[in-house]
Amino acid sequence: MTEELTFEAAQTELEQIVDRLESGQAPLEEAIALWERGEELYRFCREKLDGAEGKIEQLAQRAEEARPTGDASPFPDEPPSA
């Protein structure tokens, strides 16, 4: 059974790959495989972050649209606030 990769798991694996590559101890073939896996994980993380950013922008827009305007009084008999 394969679990779905989470952003946090992908980020952790990517950090481990970077550490391994930066150490200079990986043989050439392993380094190439690590690099390729790192690119996959980077794309995955980037897509997750882009999706989260889009959701945040949508929520911010909805919150902005739901804000009452400053000239509307919640009580019809009172004059609008300045």
N, C-alpha and C positions, 0 to 999 in steps of 0.2 A: 504494500500500500504506500503510495507516494503522497506526502503531505504537500499542500500548496506552499510555495515559498513566500515568506513574509518580507516586508521591507527590511525589518530589523535583522533577520537571518541573512539576507542578501548583503546587507551592509557589513555585517560581521565577517562573512566569508570573503568579501572584497578586501576588507582590511587585512585579513590573514594572507591573502594573495599578495597584496602590496608589500607586506612585511617580508614574505618569502622571497619575492623578486628583489627587494632592496638589499637583502642580506647577501645576494650574489652567490649563494650556495646551491641554487637549483641548476642541474645540468641543462644543456640547451633544449633538448626535447621537452623536458618538464617545464622550462621557462616559457616555451611557446604555448604549451597547453594551458599553463596558468594565465598567460596573457589573454588568450582567447576566452577563457572562462571569465576573466576579469572584465572583458568587454561586454559579455553577456549580462553579467551582474550589474555593470554600470548602466547599461540600457534599461534593464529592469527597474533599477532604483530611480533613474531619471524619469521614466514613464509614471512611476508611482508618485514622485514628487510633483510632476506636471499635473497629474490628475487631482492631487490634493490642493494644489494652488488654484486650479479651476473651481473646485468645490468651495474653497474659501472665498473666492471672488464672487461666486453666485450667492453665498450666504451673506456676504457684506452688502451686495446689491439689494437683496431682499430686505435686509435690516434697514438700509437707507430708504427704501421705498415705503417701509412700514412706519417710519418715524413721522410723528405728527408735525405739521408745519407750525412755525412759531406764531402765526397770526390767527390760528383757530383756537377758540375757547371751548373747553369741554362743557361749559355751562352757557346755553344760548342766551340767557338774559344778561350776562356780563360782557362788557366790551372786550375785544381782543387785547392780549397783552402786547406790550411794546417790545 
